[in-house]
């Protein structure tokens, strides 16, 4: 990378907190930011550390229904004021005092990253506290109150950006972002996730391809449980690069949930930190190849708080700031000691799981008996014709 990178952070973002026992604990992001800092990634000369933007409710209303925002405000004032019809007060989204302000702050943080890239102050920008991709226009869902991604993408559209590619590598389908831009051909949404047959939210099938004015602009790769590094990367390369080349986005926006890891307690894929690192490097390269290097990255899911999230997202941070972390790097003693003192657990020692991904690219052959190859072909057949691309496995891989 050449140029400045923006990292958005404020300790106040930890107020987005559903309470003890909830998987989406703010400690996940705090540990990742601490590790990235101790690895020397955040305080580099080419990195601007900025606070979240202070946004008003009008920006939320560009994406969310007024009645939903009013319901969140009510729950924010009185946590006992649940509204199940709006997704508030469920096991996934329990209400808490200050919910509205905390969720709005996450949107402000992602907007700060977005504006840094859009205004040309940085080539890359990241908000690890963001990535709330399940929130719908009229309801909270899947740990997500307001959809920070949709708010920022809509901001870009409203400020003249005409082509935005959104890639979601979280293990769960990026349903809320897909819904927000379902019928808008200015936004290409691509989600690679565990199949909805085995995982929340039960959507994200290849046949979900967009509304009548945007057919082919919603792209879904539904992967079978047990998919590991090599097959995941094979699926990614079998679908994503030709679409990006054809679409020619002005900005690449990515959601980087790391719950695809084998140790994640809420899903069933089998990626390693090393496979995830390979994904981050590929996304970085695609941003430079097809979007002039303009890349906005946000966090997302990831529920192995100590062993996975801090290492995965520090690798991500490395690519964002132009200093990829060698997998053999030992984790700093001060970080490991802090984890031991604070959480009473033993932290990993190195930035690798000891795996070397070996991607079998499509030019090496198509296997009709492979569930991965079949999943890729279903996606290509569903969306490629709408972009004038050949869908069969012997073209374009």
BAZA-529963 format. One record per residue (C-alpha): residue number from 1; residue in one letter; chain; z negated, x negated, y. Coordinates in steps of 0.2 Angstrom, whole numbers, always signed. Layout:
N
num:residu:chaine:z:x:y
NUM:A:A:Z:X:Y
...
This chain:
397
num:residu:chaine:z:x:y
1:X:A:+0:+0:+0
2:X:A:+3:-5:+18
3:X:A:-5:+3:+32
4:X:A:-22:+11:+35
5:X:A:-31:+23:+23
6:X:A:-44:+36:+28
7:X:A:-60:+40:+18
8:X:A:-69:+56:+23
9:X:A:-87:+56:+20
10:X:A:-103:+64:+26
11:X:A:-120:+65:+17
12:X:A:-121:+83:+23
13:X:A:-107:+87:+11
14:X:A:-120:+86:-3
15:X:A:-126:+103:+4
16:X:A:-112:+111:-7
17:X:A:-125:+113:-21
18:X:A:-127:+128:-33
19:X:A:-144:+122:-38
20:X:A:-153:+113:-53
21:X:A:-143:+114:-69
22:X:A:-126:+118:-62
23:X:A:-112:+107:-68
24:X:A:-105:+104:-51
25:X:A:-120:+94:-44
26:X:A:-117:+85:-28
27:X:A:-124:+69:-36
28:X:A:-107:+67:-45
29:X:A:-98:+63:-28
30:X:A:-113:+54:-21
31:X:A:-113:+42:-36
32:X:A:-94:+39:-34
33:X:A:-95:+36:-16
34:X:A:-110:+23:-19
35:X:A:-100:+14:-33
36:X:A:-84:+13:-22
37:X:A:-95:+6:-8
38:X:A:-103:-6:-19
39:X:A:-87:-12:-26
40:X:A:-81:-16:-8
41:X:A:-68:-2:-7
42:X:A:-74:+8:+7
43:X:A:-78:-5:+20
44:X:A:-62:-14:+20
45:X:A:-53:-18:+36
46:X:A:-39:-6:+33
47:X:A:-50:+8:+30
48:X:A:-56:+21:+42
49:X:A:-71:+31:+37
50:X:A:-72:+48:+46
51:X:A:-83:+63:+47
52:X:A:-77:+80:+42
53:X:A:-68:+90:+55
54:X:A:-79:+104:+62
55:X:A:-68:+120:+59
56:X:A:-70:+138:+63
57:X:A:-68:+153:+53
58:X:A:-51:+156:+60
59:X:A:-44:+142:+49
60:X:A:-52:+150:+33
61:X:A:-44:+166:+37
62:X:A:-26:+158:+36
63:X:A:-30:+158:+17
64:X:A:-44:+170:+14
65:X:A:-47:+188:+16
66:X:A:-58:+193:+30
67:X:A:-69:+204:+19
68:X:A:-71:+189:+7
69:X:A:-77:+178:+21
70:X:A:-89:+191:+27
71:X:A:-96:+193:+9
72:X:A:-99:+174:+9
73:X:A:-108:+174:+26
74:X:A:-119:+188:+19
75:X:A:-124:+178:+4
76:X:A:-126:+163:+15
77:X:A:-139:+172:+25
78:X:A:-148:+181:+10
79:X:A:-145:+172:-7
80:X:A:-150:+189:-15
81:X:A:-135:+197:-8
82:X:A:-123:+195:-22
83:X:A:-105:+202:-23
84:X:A:-99:+201:-41
85:X:A:-82:+209:-35
86:X:A:-80:+194:-24
87:X:A:-85:+182:-37
88:X:A:-102:+179:-29
89:X:A:-118:+179:-39
90:X:A:-110:+174:-55
91:X:A:-116:+160:-67
92:X:A:-101:+150:-60
93:X:A:-104:+153:-42
94:X:A:-122:+157:-39
95:X:A:-126:+161:-21
96:X:A:-137:+150:-10
97:X:A:-143:+149:+8
98:X:A:-131:+141:+19
99:X:A:-116:+143:+7
100:X:A:-104:+148:+20
101:X:A:-107:+133:+31
102:X:A:-107:+121:+16
103:X:A:-91:+127:+9
104:X:A:-83:+127:+26
105:X:A:-88:+109:+28
106:X:A:-79:+104:+12
107:X:A:-63:+112:+20
108:X:A:-66:+102:+36
109:X:A:-68:+86:+26
110:X:A:-51:+89:+17
111:X:A:-43:+94:+34
112:X:A:-49:+78:+41
113:X:A:-40:+69:+27
114:X:A:-25:+80:+29
115:X:A:-24:+77:+48
116:X:A:-25:+58:+46
117:X:A:-9:+58:+36
118:X:A:+0:+71:+45
119:X:A:-3:+63:+62
120:X:A:+2:+46:+56
121:X:A:-15:+38:+58
122:X:A:-16:+34:+39
123:X:A:-3:+33:+25
124:X:A:-16:+38:+12
125:X:A:-32:+49:+14
126:X:A:-45:+55:+2
127:X:A:-60:+67:+1
128:X:A:-69:+66:-15
129:X:A:-80:+81:-11
130:X:A:-64:+92:-10
131:X:A:-53:+99:-24
132:X:A:-60:+117:-25
133:X:A:-44:+123:-33
134:X:A:-50:+140:-41
135:X:A:-55:+149:-26
136:X:A:-43:+164:-23
137:X:A:-39:+173:-6
138:X:A:-51:+187:-10
139:X:A:-64:+179:-22
140:X:A:-74:+164:-27
141:X:A:-71:+157:-44
142:X:A:-75:+143:-56
143:X:A:-88:+134:-45
144:X:A:-76:+136:-29
145:X:A:-81:+146:-14
146:X:A:-67:+142:-1
147:X:A:-51:+134:-6
148:X:A:-51:+118:+4
149:X:A:-34:+113:-3
150:X:A:-25:+129:+1
151:X:A:-33:+128:+19
152:X:A:-26:+111:+22
153:X:A:-9:+114:+15
154:X:A:-7:+130:+25
155:X:A:-12:+120:+40
156:X:A:+2:+108:+36
157:X:A:+14:+122:+35
158:X:A:+8:+130:+51
159:X:A:+11:+113:+60
160:X:A:+29:+110:+55
161:X:A:+29:+102:+37
162:X:A:+43:+110:+27
163:X:A:+40:+102:+10
164:X:A:+24:+99:+1
165:X:A:+22:+94:-17
166:X:A:+5:+98:-24
167:X:A:+0:+90:-41
168:X:A:-16:+95:-50
169:X:A:-22:+84:-64
170:X:A:-39:+93:-67
171:X:A:-42:+98:-85
172:X:A:-42:+116:-78
173:X:A:-27:+125:-71
174:X:A:-25:+125:-52
175:X:A:-24:+143:-51
176:X:A:-31:+146:-34
177:X:A:-18:+135:-26
178:X:A:-4:+142:-36
179:X:A:-9:+159:-30
180:X:A:-10:+154:-12
181:X:A:+8:+148:-12
182:X:A:+15:+158:-26
183:X:A:+30:+165:-16
184:X:A:+32:+150:-4
185:X:A:+46:+138:-8
186:X:A:+40:+126:+4
187:X:A:+26:+121:-8
188:X:A:+29:+114:-25
189:X:A:+14:+117:-36
190:X:A:+12:+107:-52
191:X:A:-3:+108:-64
192:X:A:-6:+98:-80
193:X:A:-20:+106:-89
194:X:A:-28:+111:-105
195:X:A:-20:+127:-111
196:X:A:-27:+143:-105
197:X:A:-29:+148:-123
198:X:A:-44:+137:-125
199:X:A:-50:+135:-108
200:X:A:-55:+143:-91
201:X:A:-47:+151:-81
202:X:A:-35:+157:-95
203:X:A:-19:+155:-85
204:X:A:-7:+141:-82
205:X:A:+7:+145:-94
206:X:A:+24:+138:-93
207:X:A:+31:+156:-89
208:X:A:+21:+156:-73
209:X:A:+35:+150:-62
210:X:A:+32:+158:-44
211:X:A:+36:+173:-35
212:X:A:+54:+181:-32
213:X:A:+57:+170:-16
214:X:A:+50:+154:-25
215:X:A:+56:+155:-43
216:X:A:+53:+138:-51
217:X:A:+41:+132:-38
218:X:A:+25:+135:-48
219:X:A:+26:+122:-63
220:X:A:+13:+122:-77
221:X:A:+11:+110:-91
222:X:A:-1:+118:-104
223:X:A:-8:+104:-115
224:X:A:-16:+107:-132
225:X:A:-35:+103:-135
226:X:A:-37:+85:-141
227:X:A:-23:+78:-130
228:X:A:-26:+59:-126
229:X:A:-20:+46:-114
230:X:A:-3:+42:-122
231:X:A:+2:+60:-124
232:X:A:-4:+66:-107
233:X:A:+5:+52:-98
234:X:A:+21:+56:-109
235:X:A:+20:+75:-103
236:X:A:+17:+69:-85
237:X:A:+32:+58:-85
238:X:A:+43:+71:-94
239:X:A:+40:+84:-81
240:X:A:+35:+77:-64
241:X:A:+46:+63:-57
242:X:A:+63:+72:-58
243:X:A:+55:+87:-49
244:X:A:+48:+76:-35
245:X:A:+64:+67:-33
246:X:A:+74:+83:-32
247:X:A:+61:+92:-20
248:X:A:+59:+76:-9
249:X:A:+42:+81:-2
250:X:A:+36:+76:+15
251:X:A:+19:+74:+9
252:X:A:+11:+72:-8
253:X:A:-6:+82:-10
254:X:A:-15:+78:-26
255:X:A:-31:+86:-35
256:X:A:-39:+73:-45
257:X:A:-52:+81:-56
258:X:A:-57:+69:-70
259:X:A:-64:+82:-82
260:X:A:-49:+78:-94
261:X:A:-60:+63:-100
262:X:A:-66:+64:-119
263:X:A:-84:+64:-114
264:X:A:-83:+79:-102
265:X:A:-94:+92:-108
266:X:A:-84:+107:-102
267:X:A:-67:+104:-109
268:X:A:-57:+97:-124
269:X:A:-45:+84:-119
270:X:A:-47:+66:-124
271:X:A:-42:+55:-110
272:X:A:-51:+38:-106
273:X:A:-55:+31:-89
274:X:A:-41:+19:-92
275:X:A:-28:+33:-95
276:X:A:-35:+42:-79
277:X:A:-33:+25:-69
278:X:A:-15:+24:-75
279:X:A:-12:+42:-68
280:X:A:-19:+37:-51
281:X:A:-7:+22:-51
282:X:A:+8:+33:-55
283:X:A:+3:+46:-42
284:X:A:+2:+32:-29
285:X:A:+19:+25:-34
286:X:A:+27:+42:-34
287:X:A:+20:+45:-16
288:X:A:+29:+29:-10
289:X:A:+45:+33:-20
290:X:A:+47:+51:-15
291:X:A:+36:+55:+0
292:X:A:+37:+40:+11
293:X:A:+19:+35:+5
294:X:A:+11:+50:+13
295:X:A:-3:+54:+0
296:X:A:-18:+66:+2
297:X:A:-30:+65:-13
298:X:A:-46:+76:-16
299:X:A:-58:+76:-30
300:X:A:-61:+91:-41
301:X:A:-69:+94:-58
302:X:A:-79:+80:-68
303:X:A:-95:+84:-77
304:X:A:-100:+67:-85
305:X:A:-109:+63:-69
306:X:A:-113:+44:-73
307:X:A:-102:+38:-86
308:X:A:-85:+45:-80
309:X:A:-85:+52:-63
310:X:A:-90:+37:-53
311:X:A:-79:+25:-62
312:X:A:-64:+36:-62
313:X:A:-65:+40:-44
314:X:A:-68:+22:-39
315:X:A:-52:+18:-48
316:X:A:-44:+32:-38
317:X:A:-52:+25:-22
318:X:A:-45:+8:-26
319:X:A:-27:+15:-26
320:X:A:-30:+25:-10
321:X:A:-36:+10:+0
322:X:A:-24:-3:-7
323:X:A:-36:-12:-18
324:X:A:-34:-7:-37
325:X:A:-49:-11:-47
326:X:A:-47:-22:-62
327:X:A:-53:-13:-77
328:X:A:-63:-28:-83
329:X:A:-73:-27:-67
330:X:A:-92:-27:-70
331:X:A:-101:-13:-61
332:X:A:-113:-20:-48
333:X:A:-131:-23:-53
334:X:A:-137:-14:-38
335:X:A:-128:+2:-43
336:X:A:-133:+2:-61
337:X:A:-151:-1:-55
338:X:A:-150:+13:-43
339:X:A:-144:+25:-57
340:X:A:-158:+19:-69
341:X:A:-171:+22:-56
342:X:A:-165:+38:-49
343:X:A:-158:+47:-65
344:X:A:-167:+37:-79
345:X:A:-151:+34:-88
346:X:A:-142:+18:-93
347:X:A:-125:+16:-83
348:X:A:-109:+9:-90
349:X:A:-107:-10:-88
350:X:A:-88:-11:-85
351:X:A:-74:-1:-76
352:X:A:-65:+2:-93
353:X:A:-67:+11:-109
354:X:A:-58:-3:-117
355:X:A:-42:+7:-120
356:X:A:-24:+1:-115
357:X:A:-13:+16:-113
358:X:A:+4:+15:-122
359:X:A:+16:+28:-115
360:X:A:+30:+33:-126
361:X:A:+43:+37:-113
362:X:A:+57:+50:-116
363:X:A:+71:+38:-117
364:X:A:+63:+32:-134
365:X:A:+67:+49:-142
366:X:A:+61:+67:-142
367:X:A:+51:+74:-157
368:X:A:+53:+93:-159
369:X:A:+38:+93:-171
370:X:A:+27:+86:-158
371:X:A:+16:+99:-149
372:X:A:+16:+88:-133
373:X:A:+35:+87:-133
374:X:A:+36:+106:-136
375:X:A:+25:+109:-121
376:X:A:+35:+98:-110
377:X:A:+51:+107:-116
378:X:A:+44:+124:-113
379:X:A:+40:+119:-95
380:X:A:+57:+111:-92
381:X:A:+66:+126:-99
382:X:A:+56:+138:-87
383:X:A:+58:+129:-71
384:X:A:+71:+115:-71
385:X:A:+86:+127:-70
386:X:A:+79:+134:-54
387:X:A:+81:+116:-46
388:X:A:+98:+113:-54
389:X:A:+90:+101:-66
390:X:A:+95:+99:-85
391:X:A:+81:+106:-95
392:X:A:+85:+99:-112
393:X:A:+76:+84:-119
394:X:A:+91:+73:-119
395:X:A:+94:+73:-100
396:X:A:+83:+67:-86
397:X:A:+69:+60:-96
